[in-house]
Amino acid sequence: MDVAVVIVSYDSLRDLTPCLEALARSTHARFSVVICENAGPEAYGRLTSAVPDRLARGQPVATRLAAGNLGFAGGVNLGIDAC
């Protein structure tokens, strides 16, 4: 993978769907996606139930549960650690 796209979420599944759809349409195909959920286990469960493991062209999508609300920077750091 050439690029890792880190997305920080706070129970924002509604916004993630169009974001992932846009990434799937990207002309750059060599990337992976990491979504860090800051809103706790319930939000993480909804996230993992709704988000695919791979985008339409095969790019992997990983999810990570933060140990609490780490904020944006903390979520980005958690995502970078997952790469």
For each residue, the residues with C-beta under 8 A, 3 or more apart:
1: 4 30 31 32 60
2: 28 30 31
3: 28 30 31 32
4: 1 31 32 33 34 79 80 83
5: 23 31 32 33 34
6: 34 36 75 76 79 80 83
7: 16 19 33 34 35 36 79
8: 35 36 38 72 75 76 79
9: 12 13 15 16 35 36 37 38 39 43 47 75
10: 37 38 39 43 69
11: 37 39 43 46
12: 9 15 16
13: 9 16 17 43 46 47 50 51
14: 17
15: 9 12 18 19
16: 7 9 12 13 19 20 35 47 50 51
17: 13 14 20 21 50
18: 15 21 22
19: 7 15 16 22 23
20: 16 17 23 24 33 51 52 55 61
21: 17 18 24 25
22: 18 19 25 26
23: 5 19 20 26 31 33 55 59
24: 20 21 55 56 57 59
25: 21 22
26: 22 23 29 31
27:
28: 2 3 31
29: 26 57 59
30: 1 2 3
31: 1 2 3 4 5 23 26 28 59
32: 1 3 4 5 59 60 61 62 83
33: 4 5 7 20 23 55 59 60 61 62
34: 4 5 6 7 61 62 63 64 79 82 83
35: 7 8 9 16 47 51 61 62 63 64 79
36: 6 7 8 9 63 64 65 66 70 75 76 78 79 82
37: 9 10 11 40 43 44 47 63 64 65 66
38: 8 9 10 66 68 69 70 71 74 75
39: 9 10 11 42 43 44 69
40: 37 43 44 65 68
41: 44 45 65
42: 39 45 46
43: 9 10 11 13 37 39 40 46 47
44: 37 39 40 41 47 48 63 65
45: 41 42 48 49
46: 11 13 42 43 49 50
47: 9 13 16 35 37 43 44 50 51 63
48: 44 45 51 63
49: 45 46
50: 13 16 17 46 47
51: 13 16 20 35 47 48 61 63
52: 20 55 61
53: 60 61
54: 58 59 60 61
55: 20 23 24 33 52 58 59 61
56: 24
57: 24 29
58: 54 55
59: 23 24 29 31 32 33 54 55
60: 1 32 33 53 54
61: 20 32 33 34 35 51 52 53 54 55
62: 32 33 34 35 82
63: 34 35 36 37 44 47 48 51
64: 34 35 36 37 78 79 82
65: 36 37 40 41 44
66: 36 37 38 69 70 74 75 78
67: 70
68: 38 40
69: 10 38 39 66
70: 36 38 66 67 73 74 75 77 78
71: 38 74 75
72: 8 75 76
73: 70 76 77
74: 38 66 70 71 77 78
75: 6 8 9 36 38 66 70 71 72 78 79
76: 6 8 36 72 73 79 80
77: 70 73 74 80 81
78: 36 64 66 70 74 75 81 82
79: 4 6 7 8 34 35 36 64 75 76 82 83
80: 4 6 76 77 83
81: 77 78
82: 34 36 62 64 78 79
83: 4 6 32 34 79 80
